[in-house]
Amino acid sequence: MTRAEVSRRLLQIVVSLGALQGLAGGGFYLWRGVEGLSVFTPSPLPVDVTDPTWATVDYMYRALAGVWFALGLMLAYIVPAIERHTAWFTLAYGAIFAMGVGRLLSRLAFAPAPGNSTGALVAELVLPPVLVFWQRRVARAA
């Protein structure tokens, strides 16, 4: 296997993991909504399904979960011919980068909440540019 083939295969593995994460995370939060956050936080959220504020938060959260799930589908579609989908790849990882920008703006506006993942914020700001650069190198080598 050549170096270019190894690079392509490794990129496919990394992007496949991202696709699985988008499908699993997006699917879980589509199903559970904002109440799903209590599964992964140290203290459960006091979600009151009769409170219109929580209804608004859940409405938006599930909408974003749908986008997250769709990004997982897009990434899964891209993986088999990863070297031929530069525009779609860039668009998908641009959306993930925008998620990181959103998390950063939230972090600047509010004190960190228990269970908020700094790792996700950093990954969404750092990995997309690295992966887009990597995909372009794989595409040029193909």
C-alpha positions in Angstrom: 0.0 0.0 0.0 1.4 3.4 -1.0 1.6 6.3 1.4 -1.3 8.1 -0.4 -3.4 5.0 -0.1 -2.7 4.8 3.7 -3.5 8.4 4.1 -6.8 8.0 2.2 -7.7 4.9 4.3 -6.9 6.7 7.6 -9.0 9.7 6.5 -11.9 7.4 5.7 -11.6 5.8 9.2 -11.5 9.2 10.9 -14.5 10.5 8.9 -16.4 7.3 9.5 -16.0 7.7 13.2 -17.3 11.3 12.8 -20.3 10.0 10.8 -21.1 7.4 13.5 -20.9 10.1 16.2 -23.2 12.4 14.2 -25.7 9.6 13.6 -25.6 8.3 17.2 -25.6 11.7 18.9 -28.0 13.3 16.6 -30.3 10.3 16.6 -30.3 10.1 20.4 -31.1 13.8 20.9 -33.8 13.7 18.2 -35.4 10.9 20.2 -34.8 12.3 23.8 -34.6 16.0 23.2 -33.2 18.3 25.9 -34.1 15.7 28.5 -31.3 13.5 26.9 -28.8 15.9 28.3 -29.5 14.6 31.8 -28.1 11.2 30.7 -24.6 12.7 30.3 -24.4 15.4 33.0 -23.5 15.0 36.7 -26.8 16.5 37.8 -30.1 16.0 35.9 -31.7 19.1 34.3 -35.0 20.2 35.9 -37.0 19.9 32.7 -40.6 20.7 33.1 -42.6 19.6 30.1 -45.4 22.0 31.0 -43.0 25.1 31.0 -43.1 27.0 27.7 -39.5 27.9 28.1 -38.4 24.3 28.1 -40.7 23.6 25.2 -38.9 26.3 23.2 -35.4 25.0 24.2 -36.4 21.4 23.3 -37.9 22.6 20.0 -34.6 24.2 19.0 -32.5 21.5 20.5 -34.3 18.7 18.5 -34.0 20.9 15.3 -30.2 21.1 15.8 -30.1 17.4 16.6 -31.7 16.8 13.2 -29.0 18.8 11.5 -26.4 16.9 13.5 -27.9 13.6 12.3 -28.0 14.8 8.7 -24.3 15.7 8.9 -23.7 12.2 10.0 -25.5 10.9 6.9 -23.6 13.3 4.7 -20.3 12.1 6.1 -21.3 8.5 5.7 -22.1 9.2 2.0 -18.8 10.9 1.4 -16.5 8.2 2.9 -16.4 5.6 0.1 -15.2 8.1 -2.5 -13.7 10.6 -0.1 -11.2 11.9 -2.7 -14.0 13.0 -5.1 -16.2 15.0 -2.7 -14.1 18.0 -1.8 -16.9 20.5 -1.9 -19.3 18.4 0.2 -16.5 17.5 2.6 -15.7 21.2 3.1 -19.3 22.1 3.5 -20.0 19.4 6.1 -16.9 20.2 8.1 -17.7 23.9 7.8 -21.0 23.2 9.5 -19.1 21.3 12.3 -16.8 24.3 12.6 -19.8 26.6 12.9 -21.1 24.3 15.7 -17.8 25.0 17.5 -18.2 28.7 17.0 -21.7 28.5 18.5 -20.3 26.6 21.5 -17.6 29.3 21.9 -20.2 32.1 21.8 -22.2 30.3 24.4 -19.1 29.9 26.6 -18.4 33.6 26.3 -22.0 34.5 27.1 -22.6 32.1 30.1 -20.5 30.5 32.8 -19.7 26.9 31.9 -22.5 24.6 32.9 -21.7 21.3 34.6 -21.1 18.6 32.0 -20.4 21.0 29.1 -17.7 19.5 27.1 -14.7 21.7 26.4 -13.4 18.8 24.4 -16.2 19.1 21.9 -15.7 22.8 21.6 -12.0 22.4 20.9 -12.5 19.5 18.5 -15.1 21.4 16.5 -12.8 24.4 16.1 -9.5 22.5 15.5 -10.4 19.3 13.6 -12.4 20.7 10.7 -9.6 22.8 9.2 -7.1 19.9 9.7 -9.5 17.4 8.1 -10.3 19.7 5.2 -6.6 20.2 4.5 -6.0 16.4 4.8 -8.9 15.6 2.4 -7.6 18.1 -0.2 -4.2 16.4 -0.1 -5.9 13.0 -0.5 -7.9 14.4 -3.4 -4.8 15.8 -5.1 -2.9 12.5 -4.8 -5.8 10.5 -6.3 
